[in-house]
Amino acid sequence: MAEESGSERTEEASSKRRDDFRKKGQVAQSKEINTAALMAVSILLWYFYGPRFWSNLSWQVEHIWSQAGQYEVTPQSMVQILRFVLKNGILLLAPIFLMVLVIGFCASFFQIGWLFTTQPLMPDFSKLDPIKGAARFVSKKSFVELIKSLAKVILVGYVAYKTLFNEFENALYLVQMDTLETLNYVGRVALVVLFKSCGIMLLLALIDFIFVRYEMEEKMKMTKQEQKEEHKESEGDPQLKARIRQMQQEMARNRMMSEVPKADVVITNPTHLSIAIHYEQGKTDAPIVVAKGADHLAMKIREIARENNVPLVENVPVARALYKVDIGAVVPEQMFKAVAEILAYVYSLKRRR
């Protein structure tokens, strides 16, 4: 049971996991938002820009036909006509293409912000596996996509049917209208259908966007074990860090112990402390603490001192005061007199020998 609970994705995604998903291009992006936005813009363009578009297009066609008799059919004249058509065609279509590009970019930016990654373009040979391919057809995602497609078809179809049904009586008068009136009526009804359909698409897109974000949050959730592993990667393995710290302490201790034979005296508290002092007249401004230790380490310092004939002097208050001094630091000024007396005593012992 413990293993099962540990494998459940119950923990919220960390910022690192979110970044990893984002780098792979796995973000909460609803295609329905882009589709609905493009549909809305297309309808608005048709409504506001459509009359101008058709007017300009009609003028171009009339202009070409009116000038047709004045052109000789030569390569030069055909090139001239082609240039005219292309130039004016580009001027007519450019605002439409530009608006579609801008809206497509804005719809994506609204959902995922600025993101550039080539990861989704990399070949994934696992997708060639026929078994996995068959599984994708019956997956939860495929079922959801089917439901969305059916919802769009049913709702948009219902809106179109309802609108056309309400226009049935008006449609009976089409036989009394001329061609222009008929086209205007059909265009108006089509625009109503499109506006209502667009509203349905925007509503479905909003629902899909919420669902996609929820689905991505669930996908990014982590197990407790994954959280621990990520913490180890970012902060370092606690056991490894402890081992490194232990090795560093051992190296520092060994360096300190190598200085004990060079000491002039080891001042001790009989039971707990040992402090090794070195002073070389003319080279050091004051006595220096080259090693210190408590308990077991204090005994080790005394042992090395005895092996190298370094004098041991028992002085409880001085030992306690010097134990607070960092290794490699000079003796505090207030301790000069006490340490000087101990050194003088040690030097006198050496002279007697």
C-alpha positions as CSV (number, residue, x, y, z in Angstrom):
1,M,0.0,0.0,0.0
2,A,2.9,2.4,0.8
3,E,4.4,1.8,-2.6
4,E,1.1,2.5,-4.3
5,S,0.5,5.7,-2.4
6,G,4.1,6.8,-3.2
7,S,3.5,6.3,-6.9
8,E,0.4,8.5,-7.0
9,R,0.8,12.0,-8.5
10,T,-0.6,14.0,-5.6
11,E,1.9,16.8,-5.3
12,E,1.8,20.1,-7.1
13,A,4.3,20.6,-9.9
14,S,7.5,22.5,-8.9
15,S,8.8,25.4,-10.9
16,K,11.6,23.2,-12.3
17,R,9.1,20.6,-13.5
18,R,7.0,23.4,-15.1
19,D,10.1,24.7,-16.9
20,D,11.1,21.2,-18.1
21,F,7.6,20.7,-19.6
22,R,7.8,24.2,-21.2
23,K,11.2,23.5,-22.7
24,K,9.7,20.4,-24.3
25,G,6.8,22.4,-25.7
26,Q,4.3,20.7,-23.4
27,V,2.1,23.6,-22.5
28,A,-1.6,24.2,-21.8
29,Q,-2.7,25.5,-25.2
30,S,-6.2,25.1,-26.6
31,K,-6.5,24.9,-30.4
32,E,-10.1,25.9,-30.0
33,I,-9.1,29.3,-28.8
34,N,-7.1,29.9,-32.0
35,T,-9.9,28.5,-34.2
36,A,-12.6,30.7,-32.5
37,A,-10.4,33.8,-32.6
38,L,-9.6,33.4,-36.3
39,M,-13.3,32.7,-37.0
40,A,-14.3,35.9,-35.1
41,V,-11.8,38.0,-36.9
42,S,-12.8,36.5,-40.3
43,I,-16.4,37.5,-39.6
44,L,-15.5,41.0,-38.5
45,L,-13.3,41.4,-41.6
46,W,-16.2,40.3,-43.8
47,Y,-18.6,42.7,-42.0
48,F,-16.3,45.8,-42.0
49,Y,-13.9,45.1,-44.9
50,G,-16.1,42.9,-47.1
51,P,-17.9,45.8,-49.0
52,R,-14.6,47.5,-49.8
53,F,-13.0,44.2,-50.8
54,W,-15.8,43.3,-53.2
55,S,-16.0,46.9,-54.5
56,N,-12.3,46.9,-55.3
57,L,-12.4,43.5,-56.8
58,S,-15.3,44.5,-59.0
59,W,-13.5,47.6,-60.1
60,Q,-10.4,45.5,-61.1
61,V,-12.5,43.0,-63.1
62,E,-14.4,45.9,-64.9
63,H,-11.1,47.7,-65.6
64,I,-9.5,44.6,-67.1
65,W,-12.6,43.9,-69.3
66,S,-13.0,47.5,-70.4
67,Q,-9.4,47.6,-71.5
68,A,-9.3,44.1,-73.0
69,G,-9.9,45.4,-76.6
70,Q,-7.1,47.9,-76.4
71,Y,-4.4,45.3,-75.6
72,E,-2.6,43.2,-78.2
73,V,-2.0,39.7,-77.1
74,T,1.7,39.8,-76.7
75,P,4.0,38.5,-74.0
76,Q,4.6,42.1,-72.9
77,S,0.9,42.9,-72.6
78,M,0.2,39.7,-70.7
79,V,3.0,40.5,-68.3
80,Q,1.6,44.0,-67.8
81,I,-1.9,42.6,-67.0
82,L,-0.4,40.0,-64.7
83,R,1.5,42.7,-62.8
84,F,-1.6,44.7,-62.4
85,V,-3.6,41.8,-61.1
86,L,-0.9,40.7,-58.7
87,K,-0.2,44.2,-57.3
88,N,-3.9,44.9,-56.7
89,G,-4.6,41.4,-55.4
90,I,-1.8,41.7,-52.9
91,L,-3.0,45.1,-51.7
92,L,-6.5,43.6,-51.3
93,L,-5.5,40.4,-49.5
94,A,-2.6,41.8,-47.4
95,P,-4.8,43.3,-44.6
96,I,-6.6,40.0,-44.3
97,F,-3.5,37.9,-44.1
98,L,-1.8,40.4,-41.7
99,M,-4.8,40.4,-39.4
100,V,-5.0,36.6,-39.4
101,L,-1.3,36.3,-38.5
102,V,-1.6,38.9,-35.7
103,I,-4.7,37.3,-34.2
104,G,-3.1,33.8,-34.4
105,F,0.0,35.0,-32.6
106,C,-2.1,36.9,-30.0
107,A,-4.3,33.9,-29.3
108,S,-1.2,31.7,-28.7
109,F,0.6,34.4,-26.7
110,F,-2.5,34.9,-24.5
111,Q,-2.3,31.2,-23.6
112,I,1.4,30.3,-23.2
113,G,3.3,33.6,-23.5
114,W,6.5,33.8,-25.4
115,L,7.8,30.3,-26.2
116,F,10.3,29.1,-28.9
117,T,11.3,25.5,-28.8
118,T,12.3,22.9,-31.5
119,Q,11.6,20.0,-29.2
120,P,8.2,19.1,-30.7
121,L,9.8,19.1,-34.2
122,M,12.3,16.4,-33.1
123,P,11.5,12.9,-34.5
124,D,9.8,10.6,-32.0
125,F,10.2,7.0,-33.3
126,S,8.0,5.7,-30.5
127,K,5.0,7.1,-32.5
128,L,5.7,4.6,-35.2
129,D,4.8,1.7,-32.8
130,P,1.5,0.3,-34.2
131,I,0.5,-0.9,-30.7
132,K,0.9,2.6,-29.2
133,G,-0.7,4.1,-32.2
134,A,-3.8,1.9,-31.8
135,A,-3.9,2.8,-28.1
136,R,-3.9,6.5,-29.0
137,F,-7.1,6.0,-31.0
138,V,-8.9,4.7,-28.0
139,S,-7.3,6.9,-25.4
140,K,-9.0,9.4,-23.1
141,K,-7.7,12.3,-25.3
142,S,-9.2,10.9,-28.4
143,F,-12.5,10.4,-26.7
144,V,-12.5,14.1,-25.5
145,E,-11.6,15.3,-29.0
146,L,-14.5,13.3,-30.4
147,I,-16.9,14.8,-27.8
148,K,-15.6,18.3,-28.7
149,S,-16.1,17.7,-32.4
150,L,-19.6,16.4,-31.9
151,A,-20.5,19.3,-29.6
152,K,-19.4,21.8,-32.2
153,V,-21.3,20.1,-35.0
154,I,-24.5,19.7,-33.0
155,L,-24.5,23.2,-31.5
156,V,-23.5,25.1,-34.6
157,G,-25.9,23.0,-36.6
158,Y,-28.7,23.7,-34.2
159,V,-28.0,27.5,-34.4
160,A,-28.0,27.4,-38.2
161,Y,-31.2,25.4,-38.3
162,K,-33.0,27.7,-35.8
163,T,-31.9,30.8,-37.6
164,L,-33.0,29.5,-41.0
165,F,-36.2,28.2,-39.6
166,N,-37.1,31.7,-38.2
167,E,-36.3,33.2,-41.6
168,F,-38.6,30.7,-43.4
169,E,-41.5,33.2,-43.9
170,N,-39.1,35.9,-45.1
171,A,-37.5,33.5,-47.5
172,L,-40.9,33.1,-49.3
173,Y,-40.6,36.7,-50.6
174,L,-37.3,35.9,-52.4
175,V,-39.2,35.3,-55.6
176,Q,-40.3,38.9,-55.5
177,M,-36.8,40.3,-55.0
178,D,-34.3,41.2,-57.7
179,T,-30.8,39.7,-57.8
180,L,-29.2,42.4,-55.7
181,E,-31.9,42.3,-53.0
182,T,-31.7,38.5,-52.9
183,L,-27.9,38.6,-52.4
184,N,-28.2,41.2,-49.7
185,Y,-30.8,39.1,-47.9
186,V,-28.8,35.9,-48.1
187,G,-25.7,37.8,-47.0
188,R,-27.5,39.2,-44.0
189,V,-28.9,35.8,-42.9
190,A,-25.5,34.2,-43.4
191,L,-23.9,36.9,-41.3
192,V,-26.4,36.2,-38.5
193,V,-25.7,32.5,-38.6
194,L,-21.9,33.1,-38.5
195,F,-22.2,35.6,-35.6
196,K,-24.2,33.1,-33.6
197,S,-21.9,30.2,-34.5
198,C,-18.9,32.3,-33.5
199,G,-20.5,32.9,-30.1
200,I,-20.9,29.2,-29.7
201,M,-17.3,28.5,-30.8
202,L,-16.0,31.2,-28.3
203,L,-17.9,29.6,-25.5
204,L,-16.7,26.1,-26.4
205,A,-13.1,27.5,-26.7
206,L,-13.3,29.0,-23.2
207,I,-14.5,25.7,-21.7
208,D,-11.8,23.8,-23.7
209,F,-9.1,26.2,-22.4
210,I,-10.1,25.6,-18.8
211,F,-10.2,21.9,-19.4
212,V,-6.8,21.9,-21.1
213,R,-5.2,23.9,-18.3
214,Y,-6.7,21.5,-15.7
215,E,-5.5,18.5,-17.7
216,M,-1.9,19.9,-17.9
217,E,-1.8,20.6,-14.2
218,E,-2.8,17.0,-13.5
219,K,-0.2,15.8,-16.0
220,M,2.5,17.8,-14.3
221,K,1.8,16.7,-10.8
222,M,4.5,14.8,-9.1
223,T,4.8,11.8,-6.8
224,K,6.5,12.2,-3.4
225,Q,9.4,10.2,-4.7
226,E,9.8,12.5,-7.7
227,Q,9.8,15.5,-5.3
228,K,12.6,13.9,-3.3
229,E,14.7,13.1,-6.4
230,E,14.3,16.6,-7.7
231,H,15.3,18.1,-4.3
232,K,18.4,15.9,-4.4
233,E,19.3,17.1,-7.9
234,S,18.8,20.8,-7.0
235,E,20.1,20.8,-3.5
236,G,22.5,17.9,-3.7
237,D,22.3,14.4,-2.0
238,P,22.3,15.0,1.8
239,Q,24.4,11.9,2.3
240,L,26.9,13.0,-0.3
241,K,27.0,16.5,1.1
242,A,27.6,15.1,4.6
243,R,30.4,12.8,3.3
244,I,32.1,15.8,1.5
245,R,31.8,17.9,4.7
246,Q,33.3,15.0,6.7
247,M,36.2,14.7,4.3
248,Q,36.8,18.5,4.4
249,Q,36.8,18.4,8.2
250,E,39.2,15.4,8.2
251,M,41.6,17.3,5.8
252,A,41.5,20.4,7.9
253,R,42.1,18.3,11.0
254,N,45.1,16.6,9.4
255,R,46.6,19.9,8.3
256,M,46.1,21.2,11.9
257,M,47.7,18.1,13.3
258,S,50.7,18.5,11.0
259,E,51.3,21.9,12.7
260,V,51.5,20.4,16.3
261,P,55.2,19.2,16.0
262,K,56.1,22.8,15.0
263,A,54.5,24.3,18.1
264,D,56.5,25.8,21.0
265,V,54.0,24.7,23.6
266,V,50.6,23.0,24.1
267,I,48.5,24.6,26.8
268,T,46.0,22.2,28.3
269,N,42.9,22.0,30.5
270,P,43.7,18.7,32.1
271,T,40.5,17.0,31.1
272,H,39.1,18.6,27.9
273,L,41.2,21.2,26.0
274,S,44.5,21.4,24.2
275,I,45.8,24.5,22.4
276,A,49.1,24.5,20.4
277,I,51.0,27.8,20.3
278,H,53.8,28.7,18.0
279,Y,55.9,31.9,18.2
280,E,59.0,32.7,16.1
281,Q,60.7,36.0,17.0
282,G,61.2,38.2,14.1
283,K,58.8,36.3,11.8
284,T,55.5,36.5,13.7
285,D,54.2,39.6,15.4
286,A,52.6,37.6,18.2
287,P,52.1,34.0,19.3
288,I,49.7,32.1,16.9
289,V,47.2,29.3,17.7
290,V,48.3,26.5,15.2
291,A,46.0,23.8,16.6
292,K,43.3,23.3,19.1
293,G,40.9,20.5,20.1
294,A,38.5,19.3,22.7
295,D,38.0,15.9,24.3
296,H,39.3,13.1,21.9
297,L,41.0,15.6,19.6
298,A,42.6,17.3,22.6
299,M,44.1,13.9,23.6
300,K,45.4,13.4,20.1
301,I,47.1,16.8,20.1
302,R,48.8,15.9,23.4
303,E,49.9,12.5,22.0
304,I,51.5,14.1,18.9
305,A,53.1,16.7,21.2
306,R,54.7,14.1,23.4
307,E,56.0,12.2,20.4
308,N,57.7,15.3,19.1
309,N,58.9,16.6,22.5
310,V,56.6,19.6,22.5
311,P,56.1,20.8,26.1
312,L,52.7,20.5,27.7
313,V,51.7,23.2,30.2
314,E,48.5,23.0,32.2
315,N,46.7,26.3,32.6
316,V,42.9,26.1,32.8
317,P,41.9,29.8,32.4
318,V,44.4,30.4,29.6
319,A,43.4,27.2,27.8
320,R,39.7,28.1,28.0
321,A,40.4,31.7,26.7
322,L,42.6,30.5,23.8
323,Y,40.1,27.8,22.8
324,K,37.9,30.6,21.5
325,V,40.6,31.9,19.1
326,D,40.4,30.7,15.5
327,I,43.2,28.4,14.2
328,G,45.8,30.5,12.4
329,A,44.9,33.7,14.4
330,V,47.2,35.5,16.8
331,V,46.7,35.4,20.5
332,P,44.4,38.3,21.7
333,E,46.3,41.3,23.2
334,Q,44.7,40.8,26.6
335,M,46.3,37.3,26.7
336,F,49.8,38.4,25.7
337,K,51.2,38.6,29.2
338,A,49.8,35.1,30.3
339,V,51.1,33.5,27.1
340,A,54.4,35.3,27.3
341,E,54.9,33.9,30.8
342,I,54.2,30.3,29.6
343,L,56.6,30.7,26.7
344,A,59.3,32.1,28.9
345,Y,58.8,29.1,31.2
346,V,59.1,26.7,28.2
347,Y,62.2,28.4,26.9
348,S,63.8,28.2,30.3
349,L,63.1,24.4,30.4
350,K,64.8,24.0,27.0
351,R,67.9,26.0,28.1
352,R,68.3,23.7,31.2
353,R,68.3,20.7,28.9
